Amino acid sequence: IEIYPDNVTIFRQILDGKADIMIAESVETELQEKLHPGLCAINPEKPLQYGEMGYMLPEGEVVFKAYVDQWLHLAKATGEFDRIYASHVK
């Protein structure tokens, strides 16, 4: 097992036959499949484990966090989130 210090170069290594597999979040595998023809995301709708994704903001950004939370809530409720996801990942 070889551990790569980042998730930037590993995808080219797989395509070049220098690495065999990369385990990542489903959204990462779908995005990399789109960015690197020749790679295949395996069962992204059935991940190896359940895990919620998060996001980071500068510490103390209470107002901005509330804005992002509200936007995300509304975007998921209206289907906007799925449309954005599909246009950038699928």
PDB file of N, CA, C and O in Angstrom:
ATOM      1  N   ILE A   1       0.850  -1.180   0.000  1.00  0.00           N
ATOM      2  CA  ILE A   1       0.000   0.000   0.000  1.00  0.00           C
ATOM      3  C   ILE A   1       0.886   1.230   0.000  1.00  0.00           C
ATOM      4  O   ILE A   1       1.779   1.373   0.835  1.00  0.00           O
ATOM      5  N   GLU A   2       0.627   2.107  -0.943  1.00  0.00           N
ATOM      6  CA  GLU A   2       1.333   3.382  -0.990  1.00  0.00           C
ATOM      7  C   GLU A   2       0.326   4.484  -0.707  1.00  0.00           C
ATOM      8  O   GLU A   2      -0.731   4.547  -1.333  1.00  0.00           O
ATOM      9  N   ILE A   3       0.654   5.337   0.224  1.00  0.00           N
ATOM     10  CA  ILE A   3      -0.231   6.435   0.590  1.00  0.00           C
ATOM     11  C   ILE A   3       0.252   7.701  -0.099  1.00  0.00           C
ATOM     12  O   ILE A   3       1.419   8.075   0.015  1.00  0.00           O
ATOM     13  N   TYR A   4      -0.645   8.347  -0.804  1.00  0.00           N
ATOM     14  CA  TYR A   4      -0.326   9.613  -1.473  1.00  0.00           C
ATOM     15  C   TYR A   4      -0.678  10.759  -0.530  1.00  0.00           C
ATOM     16  O   TYR A   4      -1.712  10.712   0.137  1.00  0.00           O
ATOM     17  N   PRO A   5       0.160  11.778  -0.466  1.00  0.00           N
ATOM     18  CA  PRO A   5      -0.053  12.858   0.499  1.00  0.00           C
ATOM     19  C   PRO A   5      -1.182  13.814   0.122  1.00  0.00           C
ATOM     20  O   PRO A   5      -1.564  14.668   0.922  1.00  0.00           O
ATOM     21  N   ASP A   6      -1.716  13.677  -1.089  1.00  0.00           N
ATOM     22  CA  ASP A   6      -2.799  14.561  -1.509  1.00  0.00           C
ATOM     23  C   ASP A   6      -3.735  13.786  -2.434  1.00  0.00           C
ATOM     24  O   ASP A   6      -3.449  12.650  -2.812  1.00  0.00           O
ATOM     25  N   ASN A   7      -4.840  14.404  -2.787  1.00  0.00           N
ATOM     26  CA  ASN A   7      -5.746  13.735  -3.719  1.00  0.00           C
ATOM     27  C   ASN A   7      -5.753  14.444  -5.073  1.00  0.00           C
ATOM     28  O   ASN A   7      -6.770  14.474  -5.767  1.00  0.00           O
ATOM     29  N   VAL A   8      -4.613  15.008  -5.434  1.00  0.00           N
ATOM     30  CA  VAL A   8      -4.505  15.723  -6.701  1.00  0.00           C
ATOM     31  C   VAL A   8      -3.855  14.845  -7.771  1.00  0.00           C
ATOM     32  O   VAL A   8      -4.350  14.772  -8.896  1.00  0.00           O
ATOM     33  N   THR A   9      -2.771  14.191  -7.434  1.00  0.00           N
ATOM     34  CA  THR A   9      -1.991  13.450  -8.427  1.00  0.00           C
ATOM     35  C   THR A   9      -2.394  11.984  -8.566  1.00  0.00           C
ATOM     36  O   THR A   9      -2.050  11.346  -9.561  1.00  0.00           O
ATOM     37  N   ILE A  10      -3.100  11.454  -7.608  1.00  0.00           N
ATOM     38  CA  ILE A  10      -3.412  10.025  -7.599  1.00  0.00           C
ATOM     39  C   ILE A  10      -4.210   9.592  -8.826  1.00  0.00           C
ATOM     40  O   ILE A  10      -4.027   8.477  -9.315  1.00  0.00           O
ATOM     41  N   PHE A  11      -5.078  10.440  -9.322  1.00  0.00           N
ATOM     42  CA  PHE A  11      -5.938  10.044 -10.439  1.00  0.00           C
ATOM     43  C   PHE A  11      -5.130   9.835 -11.715  1.00  0.00           C
ATOM     44  O   PHE A  11      -5.413   8.913 -12.480  1.00  0.00           O
ATOM     45  N   ARG A  12      -4.149  10.663 -11.950  1.00  0.00           N
ATOM     46  CA  ARG A  12      -3.258  10.482 -13.095  1.00  0.00           C
ATOM     47  C   ARG A  12      -2.428   9.214 -12.891  1.00  0.00           C
ATOM     48  O   ARG A  12      -2.150   8.496 -13.852  1.00  0.00           O
ATOM     49  N   GLN A  13      -2.031   8.934 -11.649  1.00  0.00           N
ATOM     50  CA  GLN A  13      -1.254   7.730 -11.353  1.00  0.00           C
ATOM     51  C   GLN A  13      -2.062   6.474 -11.698  1.00  0.00           C
ATOM     52  O   GLN A  13      -1.511   5.508 -12.226  1.00  0.00           O
ATOM     53  N   ILE A  14      -3.351   6.486 -11.404  1.00  0.00           N
ATOM     54  CA  ILE A  14      -4.207   5.338 -11.739  1.00  0.00           C
ATOM     55  C   ILE A  14      -4.275   5.175 -13.252  1.00  0.00           C
ATOM     56  O   ILE A  14      -4.114   4.069 -13.770  1.00  0.00           O
ATOM     57  N   LEU A  15      -4.511   6.265 -13.954  1.00  0.00           N
ATOM     58  CA  LEU A  15      -4.590   6.197 -15.420  1.00  0.00           C
ATOM     59  C   LEU A  15      -3.280   5.735 -16.043  1.00  0.00           C
ATOM     60  O   LEU A  15      -3.288   5.053 -17.068  1.00  0.00           O
ATOM     61  N   ASP A  16      -2.152   6.101 -15.433  1.00  0.00           N
ATOM     62  CA  ASP A  16      -0.835   5.711 -15.947  1.00  0.00           C
ATOM     63  C   ASP A  16      -0.412   4.315 -15.498  1.00  0.00           C
ATOM     64  O   ASP A  16       0.677   3.860 -15.847  1.00  0.00           O
ATOM     65  N   GLY A  17      -1.261   3.629 -14.724  1.00  0.00           N
ATOM     66  CA  GLY A  17      -0.944   2.285 -14.267  1.00  0.00           C
ATOM     67  C   GLY A  17       0.034   2.232 -13.112  1.00  0.00           C
ATOM     68  O   GLY A  17       0.576   1.167 -12.819  1.00  0.00           O
ATOM     69  N   LYS A  18       0.278   3.359 -12.442  1.00  0.00           N
ATOM     70  CA  LYS A  18       1.220   3.413 -11.318  1.00  0.00           C
ATOM     71  C   LYS A  18       0.522   3.260  -9.975  1.00  0.00           C
ATOM     72  O   LYS A  18       1.181   3.142  -8.942  1.00  0.00           O
ATOM     73  N   ALA A  19      -0.797   3.262  -9.985  1.00  0.00           N
ATOM     74  CA  ALA A  19      -1.600   3.030  -8.781  1.00  0.00           C
ATOM     75  C   ALA A  19      -2.826   2.241  -9.224  1.00  0.00           C
ATOM     76  O   ALA A  19      -3.257   2.335 -10.373  1.00  0.00           O
ATOM     77  N   ASP A  20      -3.379   1.468  -8.307  1.00  0.00           N
ATOM     78  CA  ASP A  20      -4.491   0.593  -8.661  1.00  0.00           C
ATOM     79  C   ASP A  20      -5.861   1.128  -8.263  1.00  0.00           C
ATOM     80  O   ASP A  20      -6.842   0.923  -8.977  1.00  0.00           O
ATOM     81  N   ILE A  21      -5.928   1.812  -7.127  1.00  0.00           N
ATOM     82  CA  ILE A  21      -7.232   2.177  -6.589  1.00  0.00           C
ATOM     83  C   ILE A  21      -7.117   3.425  -5.721  1.00  0.00           C
ATOM     84  O   ILE A  21      -6.071   3.693  -5.130  1.00  0.00           O
ATOM     85  N   MET A  22      -8.184   4.164  -5.658  1.00  0.00           N
ATOM     86  CA  MET A  22      -8.289   5.330  -4.769  1.00  0.00           C
ATOM     87  C   MET A  22      -9.643   5.228  -4.094  1.00  0.00           C
ATOM     88  O   MET A  22     -10.664   5.073  -4.765  1.00  0.00           O
ATOM     89  N   ILE A  23      -9.662   5.311  -2.789  1.00  0.00           N
ATOM     90  CA  ILE A  23     -10.919   5.290  -2.043  1.00  0.00           C
ATOM     91  C   ILE A  23     -11.200   6.714  -1.592  1.00  0.00           C
ATOM     92  O   ILE A  23     -10.369   7.349  -0.943  1.00  0.00           O
ATOM     93  N   ALA A  24     -12.386   7.209  -1.944  1.00  0.00           N
ATOM     94  CA  ALA A  24     -12.758   8.586  -1.631  1.00  0.00           C
ATOM     95  C   ALA A  24     -14.273   8.673  -1.467  1.00  0.00           C
ATOM     96  O   ALA A  24     -14.989   7.695  -1.677  1.00  0.00           O
ATOM     97  N   GLU A  25     -14.747   9.856  -1.089  1.00  0.00           N
ATOM     98  CA  GLU A  25     -16.180  10.087  -0.991  1.00  0.00           C
ATOM     99  C   GLU A  25     -16.805   9.921  -2.371  1.00  0.00           C
ATOM    100  O   GLU A  25     -16.146  10.130  -3.390  1.00  0.00           O
ATOM    101  N   SER A  26     -18.077   9.544  -2.395  1.00  0.00           N
ATOM    102  CA  SER A  26     -18.771   9.323  -3.664  1.00  0.00           C
ATOM    103  C   SER A  26     -18.720  10.538  -4.572  1.00  0.00           C
ATOM    104  O   SER A  26     -18.491  10.406  -5.774  1.00  0.00           O
ATOM    105  N   VAL A  27     -18.933  11.721  -4.008  1.00  0.00           N
ATOM    106  CA  VAL A  27     -18.925  12.932  -4.837  1.00  0.00           C
ATOM    107  C   VAL A  27     -17.553  13.138  -5.472  1.00  0.00           C
ATOM    108  O   VAL A  27     -17.463  13.594  -6.612  1.00  0.00           O
ATOM    109  N   GLU A  28     -16.504  12.814  -4.761  1.00  0.00           N
ATOM    110  CA  GLU A  28     -15.143  12.939  -5.307  1.00  0.00           C
ATOM    111  C   GLU A  28     -14.942  11.961  -6.455  1.00  0.00           C
ATOM    112  O   GLU A  28     -14.369  12.323  -7.483  1.00  0.00           O
ATOM    113  N   THR A  29     -15.409  10.721  -6.292  1.00  0.00           N
ATOM    114  CA  THR A  29     -15.217   9.736  -7.359  1.00  0.00           C
ATOM    115  C   THR A  29     -15.998  10.113  -8.613  1.00  0.00           C
ATOM    116  O   THR A  29     -15.515   9.927  -9.729  1.00  0.00           O
ATOM    117  N   GLU A  30     -17.206  10.644  -8.428  1.00  0.00           N
ATOM    118  CA  GLU A  30     -17.999  11.055  -9.593  1.00  0.00           C
ATOM    119  C   GLU A  30     -17.358  12.241 -10.316  1.00  0.00           C
ATOM    120  O   GLU A  30     -17.318  12.279 -11.546  1.00  0.00           O
ATOM    121  N   LEU A  31     -16.864  13.198  -9.550  1.00  0.00           N
ATOM    122  CA  LEU A  31     -16.214  14.362 -10.155  1.00  0.00           C
ATOM    123  C   LEU A  31     -14.952  13.945 -10.909  1.00  0.00           C
ATOM    124  O   LEU A  31     -14.728  14.391 -12.034  1.00  0.00           O
ATOM    125  N   GLN A  32     -14.131  13.095 -10.299  1.00  0.00           N
ATOM    126  CA  GLN A  32     -12.888  12.679 -10.939  1.00  0.00           C
ATOM    127  C   GLN A  32     -13.152  11.820 -12.172  1.00  0.00           C
ATOM    128  O   GLN A  32     -12.386  11.865 -13.135  1.00  0.00           O
ATOM    129  N   GLU A  33     -14.227  11.043 -12.149  1.00  0.00           N
ATOM    130  CA  GLU A  33     -14.613  10.275 -13.332  1.00  0.00           C
ATOM    131  C   GLU A  33     -14.924  11.228 -14.490  1.00  0.00           C
ATOM    132  O   GLU A  33     -14.571  10.960 -15.639  1.00  0.00           O
ATOM    133  N   LYS A  34     -15.583  12.330 -14.174  1.00  0.00           N
ATOM    134  CA  LYS A  34     -15.909  13.333 -15.198  1.00  0.00           C
ATOM    135  C   LYS A  34     -14.650  14.045 -15.697  1.00  0.00           C
ATOM    136  O   LYS A  34     -14.508  14.296 -16.894  1.00  0.00           O
ATOM    137  N   LEU A  35     -13.739  14.368 -14.779  1.00  0.00           N
ATOM    138  CA  LEU A  35     -12.526  15.105 -15.136  1.00  0.00           C
ATOM    139  C   LEU A  35     -11.459  14.242 -15.798  1.00  0.00           C
ATOM    140  O   LEU A  35     -10.625  14.751 -16.548  1.00  0.00           O
ATOM    141  N   HIS A  36     -11.480  12.939 -15.524  1.00  0.00           N
ATOM    142  CA  HIS A  36     -10.446  12.032 -16.040  1.00  0.00           C
ATOM    143  C   HIS A  36     -11.088  10.870 -16.800  1.00  0.00           C
ATOM    144  O   HIS A  36     -11.323   9.809 -16.221  1.00  0.00           O
ATOM    145  N   PRO A  37     -11.373  11.060 -18.090  1.00  0.00           N
ATOM    146  CA  PRO A  37     -11.907   9.946 -18.874  1.00  0.00           C
ATOM    147  C   PRO A  37     -10.980   8.734 -18.752  1.00  0.00           C
ATOM    148  O   PRO A  37      -9.758   8.852 -18.840  1.00  0.00           O
ATOM    149  N   GLY A  38     -11.580   7.599 -18.553  1.00  0.00           N
ATOM    150  CA  GLY A  38     -10.803   6.385 -18.340  1.00  0.00           C
ATOM    151  C   GLY A  38     -10.922   5.878 -16.922  1.00  0.00           C
ATOM    152  O   GLY A  38     -10.638   4.711 -16.655  1.00  0.00           O
ATOM    153  N   LEU A  39     -11.341   6.743 -16.000  1.00  0.00           N
ATOM    154  CA  LEU A  39     -11.610   6.314 -14.627  1.00  0.00           C
ATOM    155  C   LEU A  39     -13.093   5.995 -14.491  1.00  0.00           C
ATOM    156  O   LEU A  39     -13.921   6.516 -15.238  1.00  0.00           O
ATOM    157  N   CYS A  40     -13.415   5.146 -13.544  1.00  0.00           N
ATOM    158  CA  CYS A  40     -14.798   4.719 -13.349  1.00  0.00           C
ATOM    159  C   CYS A  40     -15.133   4.734 -11.858  1.00  0.00           C
ATOM    160  O   CYS A  40     -14.514   4.021 -11.068  1.00  0.00           O
ATOM    161  N   ALA A  41     -16.115   5.551 -11.482  1.00  0.00           N
ATOM    162  CA  ALA A  41     -16.600   5.572 -10.095  1.00  0.00           C
ATOM    163  C   ALA A  41     -17.436   4.311  -9.879  1.00  0.00           C
ATOM    164  O   ALA A  41     -18.396   4.068 -10.610  1.00  0.00           O
ATOM    165  N   ILE A  42     -17.076   3.520  -8.890  1.00  0.00           N
ATOM    166  CA  ILE A  42     -17.772   2.263  -8.634  1.00  0.00           C
ATOM    167  C   ILE A  42     -18.838   2.464  -7.559  1.00  0.00           C
ATOM    168  O   ILE A  42     -18.532   2.842  -6.428  1.00  0.00           O
ATOM    169  N   ASN A  43     -20.082   2.208  -7.925  1.00  0.00           N
ATOM    170  CA  ASN A  43     -21.230   2.284  -7.011  1.00  0.00           C
ATOM    171  C   ASN A  43     -21.285   3.567  -6.180  1.00  0.00           C
ATOM    172  O   ASN A  43     -21.399   3.485  -4.957  1.00  0.00           O
ATOM    173  N   PRO A  44     -21.208   4.741  -6.793  1.00  0.00           N
ATOM    174  CA  PRO A  44     -21.246   5.967  -5.985  1.00  0.00           C
ATOM    175  C   PRO A  44     -22.557   6.151  -5.231  1.00  0.00           C
ATOM    176  O   PRO A  44     -22.599   6.844  -4.214  1.00  0.00           O
ATOM    177  N   GLU A  45     -23.635   5.528  -5.729  1.00  0.00           N
ATOM    178  CA  GLU A  45     -24.907   5.645  -5.018  1.00  0.00           C
ATOM    179  C   GLU A  45     -25.024   4.659  -3.853  1.00  0.00           C
ATOM    180  O   GLU A  45     -25.990   4.708  -3.091  1.00  0.00           O
ATOM    181  N   LYS A  46     -24.042   3.765  -3.716  1.00  0.00           N
ATOM    182  CA  LYS A  46     -23.986   2.817  -2.597  1.00  0.00           C
ATOM    183  C   LYS A  46     -22.576   2.853  -2.009  1.00  0.00           C
ATOM    184  O   LYS A  46     -21.798   1.923  -2.225  1.00  0.00           O
ATOM    185  N   PRO A  47     -22.233   3.915  -1.266  1.00  0.00           N
ATOM    186  CA  PRO A  47     -20.863   4.048  -0.748  1.00  0.00           C
ATOM    187  C   PRO A  47     -20.504   2.942   0.241  1.00  0.00           C
ATOM    188  O   PRO A  47     -21.373   2.265   0.790  1.00  0.00           O
ATOM    189  N   LEU A  48     -19.209   2.782   0.448  1.00  0.00           N
ATOM    190  CA  LEU A  48     -18.712   1.768   1.381  1.00  0.00           C
ATOM    191  C   LEU A  48     -19.200   2.016   2.799  1.00  0.00           C
ATOM    192  O   LEU A  48     -19.395   1.074   3.568  1.00  0.00           O
ATOM    193  N   GLN A  49     -19.395   3.267   3.140  1.00  0.00           N
ATOM    194  CA  GLN A  49     -19.889   3.621   4.473  1.00  0.00           C
ATOM    195  C   GLN A  49     -20.688   4.905   4.377  1.00  0.00           C
ATOM    196  O   GLN A  49     -20.545   5.667   3.420  1.00  0.00           O
ATOM    197  N   TYR A  50     -21.526   5.142   5.367  1.00  0.00           N
ATOM    198  CA  TYR A  50     -22.304   6.373   5.396  1.00  0.00           C
ATOM    199  C   TYR A  50     -21.493   7.456   6.082  1.00  0.00           C
ATOM    200  O   TYR A  50     -20.847   7.207   7.100  1.00  0.00           O
ATOM    201  N   GLY A  51     -21.525   8.626   5.539  1.00  0.00           N
ATOM    202  CA  GLY A  51     -20.854   9.754   6.165  1.00  0.00           C
ATOM    203  C   GLY A  51     -21.401  11.052   5.619  1.00  0.00           C
ATOM    204  O   GLY A  51     -21.549  11.213   4.408  1.00  0.00           O
ATOM    205  N   GLU A  52     -21.698  11.966   6.499  1.00  0.00           N
ATOM    206  CA  GLU A  52     -22.191  13.259   6.047  1.00  0.00           C
ATOM    207  C   GLU A  52     -21.022  14.154   5.695  1.00  0.00           C
ATOM    208  O   GLU A  52     -19.981  14.137   6.351  1.00  0.00           O
ATOM    209  N   MET A  53     -21.214  14.933   4.652  1.00  0.00           N
ATOM    210  CA  MET A  53     -20.198  15.888   4.237  1.00  0.00           C
ATOM    211  C   MET A  53     -20.400  17.178   5.020  1.00  0.00           C
ATOM    212  O   MET A  53     -21.495  17.449   5.514  1.00  0.00           O
ATOM    213  N   GLY A  54     -19.368  17.950   5.128  1.00  0.00           N
ATOM    214  CA  GLY A  54     -19.460  19.224   5.817  1.00  0.00           C
ATOM    215  C   GLY A  54     -18.776  20.303   5.005  1.00  0.00           C
ATOM    216  O   GLY A  54     -18.231  20.042   3.933  1.00  0.00           O
ATOM    217  N   TYR A  55     -18.811  21.491   5.517  1.00  0.00           N
ATOM    218  CA  TYR A  55     -18.120  22.591   4.874  1.00  0.00           C
ATOM    219  C   TYR A  55     -17.460  23.436   5.942  1.00  0.00           C
ATOM    220  O   TYR A  55     -17.847  23.390   7.109  1.00  0.00           O
ATOM    221  N   MET A  56     -16.466  24.206   5.544  1.00  0.00           N
ATOM    222  CA  MET A  56     -15.722  25.022   6.502  1.00  0.00           C
ATOM    223  C   MET A  56     -15.847  26.490   6.137  1.00  0.00           C
ATOM    224  O   MET A  56     -15.868  26.859   4.963  1.00  0.00           O
ATOM    225  N   LEU A  57     -15.928  27.312   7.163  1.00  0.00           N
ATOM    226  CA  LEU A  57     -15.961  28.764   7.033  1.00  0.00           C
ATOM    227  C   LEU A  57     -14.957  29.337   8.014  1.00  0.00           C
ATOM    228  O   LEU A  57     -14.533  28.648   8.942  1.00  0.00           O
ATOM    229  N   PRO A  58     -14.571  30.586   7.822  1.00  0.00           N
ATOM    230  CA  PRO A  58     -13.709  31.210   8.828  1.00  0.00           C
ATOM    231  C   PRO A  58     -14.411  31.233  10.190  1.00  0.00           C
ATOM    232  O   PRO A  58     -15.622  31.443  10.268  1.00  0.00           O
ATOM    233  N   GLU A  59     -13.660  31.020  11.235  1.00  0.00           N
ATOM    234  CA  GLU A  59     -14.211  31.016  12.587  1.00  0.00           C
ATOM    235  C   GLU A  59     -14.893  32.350  12.889  1.00  0.00           C
ATOM    236  O   GLU A  59     -14.375  33.415  12.552  1.00  0.00           O
ATOM    237  N   GLY A  60     -16.051  32.277  13.523  1.00  0.00           N
ATOM    238  CA  GLY A  60     -16.770  33.476  13.920  1.00  0.00           C
ATOM    239  C   GLY A  60     -17.707  34.038  12.865  1.00  0.00           C
ATOM    240  O   GLY A  60     -18.357  35.054  13.109  1.00  0.00           O
ATOM    241  N   GLU A  61     -17.796  33.415  11.709  1.00  0.00           N
ATOM    242  CA  GLU A  61     -18.660  33.910  10.628  1.00  0.00           C
ATOM    243  C   GLU A  61     -20.101  33.439  10.838  1.00  0.00           C
ATOM    244  O   GLU A  61     -20.630  32.675  10.031  1.00  0.00           O
ATOM    245  N   VAL A  62     -20.722  33.886  11.903  1.00  0.00           N
ATOM    246  CA  VAL A  62     -22.058  33.434  12.289  1.00  0.00           C
ATOM    247  C   VAL A  62     -23.106  33.842  11.251  1.00  0.00           C
ATOM    248  O   VAL A  62     -23.944  33.027  10.865  1.00  0.00           O
ATOM    249  N   VAL A  63     -23.065  35.083  10.804  1.00  0.00           N
ATOM    250  CA  VAL A  63     -24.055  35.566   9.839  1.00  0.00           C
ATOM    251  C   VAL A  63     -23.907  34.826   8.511  1.00  0.00           C
ATOM    252  O   VAL A  63     -24.901  34.408   7.916  1.00  0.00           O
ATOM    253  N   PHE A  64     -22.672  34.665   8.048  1.00  0.00           N
ATOM    254  CA  PHE A  64     -22.451  33.959   6.786  1.00  0.00           C
ATOM    255  C   PHE A  64     -22.868  32.496   6.906  1.00  0.00           C
ATOM    256  O   PHE A  64     -23.442  31.943   5.967  1.00  0.00           O
ATOM    257  N   LYS A  65     -22.591  31.860   8.043  1.00  0.00           N
ATOM    258  CA  LYS A  65     -23.006  30.473   8.256  1.00  0.00           C
ATOM    259  C   LYS A  65     -24.519  30.358   8.176  1.00  0.00           C
ATOM    260  O   LYS A  65     -25.034  29.434   7.548  1.00  0.00           O
ATOM    261  N   ALA A  66     -25.237  31.280   8.802  1.00  0.00           N
ATOM    262  CA  ALA A  66     -26.698  31.258   8.751  1.00  0.00           C
ATOM    263  C   ALA A  66     -27.181  31.398   7.306  1.00  0.00           C
ATOM    264  O   ALA A  66     -28.129  30.729   6.895  1.00  0.00           O
ATOM    265  N   TYR A  67     -26.527  32.264   6.545  1.00  0.00           N
ATOM    266  CA  TYR A  67     -26.881  32.451   5.136  1.00  0.00           C
ATOM    267  C   TYR A  67     -26.663  31.151   4.351  1.00  0.00           C
ATOM    268  O   TYR A  67     -27.538  30.723   3.599  1.00  0.00           O
ATOM    269  N   VAL A  68     -25.504  30.535   4.527  1.00  0.00           N
ATOM    270  CA  VAL A  68     -25.193  29.291   3.812  1.00  0.00           C
ATOM    271  C   VAL A  68     -26.162  28.185   4.217  1.00  0.00           C
ATOM    272  O   VAL A  68     -26.658  27.453   3.361  1.00  0.00           O
ATOM    273  N   ASP A  69     -26.436  28.059   5.510  1.00  0.00           N
ATOM    274  CA  ASP A  69     -27.388  27.046   5.977  1.00  0.00           C
ATOM    275  C   ASP A  69     -28.759  27.241   5.335  1.00  0.00           C
ATOM    276  O   ASP A  69     -29.375  26.279   4.878  1.00  0.00           O
ATOM    277  N   GLN A  70     -29.236  28.489   5.302  1.00  0.00           N
ATOM    278  CA  GLN A  70     -30.545  28.778   4.719  1.00  0.00           C
ATOM    279  C   GLN A  70     -30.551  28.509   3.218  1.00  0.00           C
ATOM    280  O   GLN A  70     -31.501  27.930   2.691  1.00  0.00           O
ATOM    281  N   TRP A  71     -29.485  28.931   2.528  1.00  0.00           N
ATOM    282  CA  TRP A  71     -29.404  28.678   1.090  1.00  0.00           C
ATOM    283  C   TRP A  71     -29.422  27.179   0.811  1.00  0.00           C
ATOM    284  O   TRP A  71     -30.145  26.718  -0.072  1.00  0.00           O
ATOM    285  N   LEU A  72     -28.629  26.421   1.559  1.00  0.00           N
ATOM    286  CA  LEU A  72     -28.566  24.979   1.352  1.00  0.00           C
ATOM    287  C   LEU A  72     -29.922  24.331   1.609  1.00  0.00           C
ATOM    288  O   LEU A  72     -30.353  23.467   0.846  1.00  0.00           O
ATOM    289  N   HIS A  73     -30.589  24.741   2.670  1.00  0.00           N
ATOM    290  CA  HIS A  73     -31.918  24.208   2.990  1.00  0.00           C
ATOM    291  C   HIS A  73     -32.889  24.468   1.832  1.00  0.00           C
ATOM    292  O   HIS A  73     -33.581  23.555   1.381  1.00  0.00           O
ATOM    293  N   LEU A  74     -32.937  25.710   1.358  1.00  0.00           N
ATOM    294  CA  LEU A  74     -33.848  26.060   0.266  1.00  0.00           C
ATOM    295  C   LEU A  74     -33.448  25.391  -1.047  1.00  0.00           C
ATOM    296  O   LEU A  74     -34.308  24.940  -1.803  1.00  0.00           O
ATOM    297  N   ALA A  75     -32.151  25.326  -1.317  1.00  0.00           N
ATOM    298  CA  ALA A  75     -31.685  24.700  -2.554  1.00  0.00           C
ATOM    299  C   ALA A  75     -32.051  23.222  -2.591  1.00  0.00           C
ATOM    300  O   ALA A  75     -32.414  22.702  -3.646  1.00  0.00           O
ATOM    301  N   LYS A  76     -31.964  22.550  -1.469  1.00  0.00           N
ATOM    302  CA  LYS A  76     -32.355  21.137  -1.427  1.00  0.00           C
ATOM    303  C   LYS A  76     -33.868  20.991  -1.555  1.00  0.00           C
ATOM    304  O   LYS A  76     -34.344  20.074  -2.225  1.00  0.00           O
ATOM    305  N   ALA A  77     -34.627  21.881  -0.921  1.00  0.00           N
ATOM    306  CA  ALA A  77     -36.087  21.805  -0.957  1.00  0.00           C
ATOM    307  C   ALA A  77     -36.646  22.075  -2.352  1.00  0.00           C
ATOM    308  O   ALA A  77     -37.651  21.481  -2.742  1.00  0.00           O
ATOM    309  N   THR A  78     -36.007  22.962  -3.101  1.00  0.00           N
ATOM    310  CA  THR A  78     -36.519  23.343  -4.424  1.00  0.00           C
ATOM    311  C   THR A  78     -35.946  22.512  -5.566  1.00  0.00           C
ATOM    312  O   THR A  78     -36.423  22.607  -6.697  1.00  0.00           O
ATOM    313  N   GLY A  79     -34.935  21.701  -5.286  1.00  0.00           N
ATOM    314  CA  GLY A  79     -34.294  20.920  -6.338  1.00  0.00           C
ATOM    315  C   GLY A  79     -33.111  21.628  -6.978  1.00  0.00           C
ATOM    316  O   GLY A  79     -32.430  21.058  -7.830  1.00  0.00           O
ATOM    317  N   GLU A  80     -32.861  22.878  -6.568  1.00  0.00           N
ATOM    318  CA  GLU A  80     -31.734  23.632  -7.127  1.00  0.00           C
ATOM    319  C   GLU A  80     -30.407  22.932  -6.835  1.00  0.00           C
ATOM    320  O   GLU A  80     -29.521  22.896  -7.690  1.00  0.00           O
ATOM    321  N   PHE A  81     -30.270  22.378  -5.633  1.00  0.00           N
ATOM    322  CA  PHE A  81     -29.033  21.690  -5.263  1.00  0.00           C
ATOM    323  C   PHE A  81     -28.765  20.534  -6.218  1.00  0.00           C
ATOM    324  O   PHE A  81     -27.641  20.365  -6.689  1.00  0.00           O
ATOM    325  N   ASP A  82     -29.796  19.736  -6.507  1.00  0.00           N
ATOM    326  CA  ASP A  82     -29.630  18.602  -7.416  1.00  0.00           C
ATOM    327  C   ASP A  82     -29.251  19.063  -8.818  1.00  0.00           C
ATOM    328  O   ASP A  82     -28.441  18.417  -9.482  1.00  0.00           O
ATOM    329  N   ARG A  83     -29.828  20.175  -9.276  1.00  0.00           N
ATOM    330  CA  ARG A  83     -29.487  20.701 -10.600  1.00  0.00           C
ATOM    331  C   ARG A  83     -28.030  21.167 -10.643  1.00  0.00           C
ATOM    332  O   ARG A  83     -27.316  20.895 -11.608  1.00  0.00           O
ATOM    333  N   ILE A  84     -27.596  21.866  -9.600  1.00  0.00           N
ATOM    334  CA  ILE A  84     -26.205  22.329  -9.539  1.00  0.00           C
ATOM    335  C   ILE A  84     -25.259  21.133  -9.493  1.00  0.00           C
ATOM    336  O   ILE A  84     -24.260  21.092 -10.212  1.00  0.00           O
ATOM    337  N   TYR A  85     -25.578  20.173  -8.651  1.00  0.00           N
ATOM    338  CA  TYR A  85     -24.764  18.960  -8.520  1.00  0.00           C
ATOM    339  C   TYR A  85     -24.653  18.248  -9.871  1.00  0.00           C
ATOM    340  O   TYR A  85     -23.563  17.859 -10.291  1.00  0.00           O
ATOM    341  N   ALA A  86     -25.785  18.085 -10.536  1.00  0.00           N
ATOM    342  CA  ALA A  86     -25.790  17.380 -11.819  1.00  0.00           C
ATOM    343  C   ALA A  86     -24.966  18.120 -12.867  1.00  0.00           C
ATOM    344  O   ALA A  86     -24.283  17.488 -13.674  1.00  0.00           O
ATOM    345  N   SER A  87     -25.021  19.435 -12.864  1.00  0.00           N
ATOM    346  CA  SER A  87     -24.289  20.181 -13.890  1.00  0.00           C
ATOM    347  C   SER A  87     -22.780  20.177 -13.657  1.00  0.00           C
ATOM    348  O   SER A  87     -22.011  20.331 -14.606  1.00  0.00           O
ATOM    349  N   HIS A  88     -22.352  20.005 -12.423  1.00  0.00           N
ATOM    350  CA  HIS A  88     -20.915  20.049 -12.130  1.00  0.00           C
ATOM    351  C   HIS A  88     -20.291  18.676 -11.900  1.00  0.00           C
ATOM    352  O   HIS A  88     -19.088  18.506 -12.099  1.00  0.00           O
ATOM    353  N   VAL A  89     -21.084  17.705 -11.489  1.00  0.00           N
ATOM    354  CA  VAL A  89     -20.523  16.404 -11.127  1.00  0.00           C
ATOM    355  C   VAL A  89     -20.945  15.306 -12.089  1.00  0.00           C
ATOM    356  O   VAL A  89     -20.102  14.519 -12.521  1.00  0.00           O
ATOM    357  N   LYS A  90     -22.180  15.231 -12.426  1.00  0.00           N
ATOM    358  CA  LYS A  90     -22.681  14.133 -13.276  1.00  0.00           C
ATOM    359  C   LYS A  90     -22.256  14.290 -14.714  1.00  0.00           C
ATOM    360  O   LYS A  90     -22.595  13.455 -15.552  1.00  0.00           O
TER     361      LYS A  90
END
